[in-house]
Amino acid sequence: MKRLALLAIPAALALIVAGAAGARAQATRIQVAAAMNAADERPAPKGDVSGARGTFSATVTKSDAGAVLNWELTFANLSGPATAAHIHVADRGQPGPVAVPLCAPCTSGATGTANINPTVLTALETDRAYVNVHTALNPAGEIRDQLSPVATVRTTLSAARERPKPKGSVRRAKGLFTATVTKQGDSAVIAWRLTFSRLTGRAGAAHIHRGQPGKAGPVIVPLCAPCRSGVRGRATVGASVLAALEAGRAYVNIHTARNPAGEVRGQIRAVPLTVS
């Protein structure tokens, strides 16, 4: 459930992309997010904190000294007032030292700006930084979550982009694929939605394939089979798929009985999850 909260991060935190789609996506700004709860805190917090929750979102913008973090923090149902909040550096499930002080004391809805050095920036990009909120009852931390780079992608699907060229009356066939990609070290979680209309027949399957624009490639993420318009799903992918997404070398297509190799297709733009 906590990862679903990441999907609610406002789209206003746009990602500025630099570089060509044929190389790994480089960005001067990325988004990071976290959905905090007590179960993830180490050591385990005291008291009845089962309902304690929080969200953290930030843009990370490259600077000469590393990066600038513009952040927002919300929380609810803590055991008492929030005495402080910080970003720490440590692997998942491990406590670590404070790297970025955020506020002390803190109120829900707090915002701020902080400079971060290259070490902290690397930790944010590689699943080695977390955010937590402290209280008097739990001075070591009451709620926590690992910080993850997050990007939203959107691609339109058409028959004109399909390779090989589809058969039949497909001029008006179309689709739309949207996804939120949450990076977690060398893997990622993709939360996606697919809509389509005016296909030649039932959508037998849809996939993410590896391939550059205009080239056909192998399936790397099965999405649905058969598919209905409006279908949603989640997939956890490994390093090779993540690399293809970051490089812009992946596309989505929908298959029908008339066009088993694919009827409509759309290239996924390079997903920017690393600051250049």
Stockholm file with secondary structure:
# STOCKHOLM 1.0

chainA/1-276         MKRLALLAIPAALALIVAGAAGARAQATRIQVAAAMNAADERPAPKGDVSGARGTFSATVTKSDAGAVLNWELTFANLSGPATAAHIHVADRGQPGPVAVPLCAPCTSGATGTANINPTVLTALETDRAYVNVHTALNPAGEIRDQLSPVATVRTTLSAARERPKPKGSVRRAKGLFTATVTKQGDSAVIAWRLTFSRLTGRAGAAHIHRGQPGKAGPVIVPLCAPCRSGVRGRATVGASVLAALEAGRAYVNIHTARNPAGEVRGQIRAVPLTVS
#=GR chainA/1-276 SS CGGGGGGGSCTTSCCCEESCTTSCCEESEEEEEEEEEGGGCSSCCCSSCTTCEEEEEEEEEEETTEEEEEEEEEEESCSSCEEEEEEEECCTTSCCCEEEEEESSBCTTEEEEEEECHHHHHHHHTTCEEEEEEESSCTTCSEEEECEEEEEEEEEEEGGGCSSCCCSSCTTCEEEEEEEEEEETTEEEEEEEEEEECCSSCEEEEEEEECCTTCCCCEEEEEESSCCTTEEEEEEECHHHHHHHHHTCEEEEEEESSCTTCSEEEEECCCCCSBC
#=GC SS_cons         CGGGGGGGSCTTSCCCEESCTTSCCEESEEEEEEEEEGGGCSSCCCSSCTTCEEEEEEEEEEETTEEEEEEEEEEESCSSCEEEEEEEECCTTSCCCEEEEEESSBCTTEEEEEEECHHHHHHHHTTCEEEEEEESSCTTCSEEEECEEEEEEEEEEEGGGCSSCCCSSCTTCEEEEEEEEEEETTEEEEEEEEEEECCSSCEEEEEEEECCTTCCCCEEEEEESSCCTTEEEEEEECHHHHHHHHHTCEEEEEEESSCTTCSEEEEECCCCCSBC
//
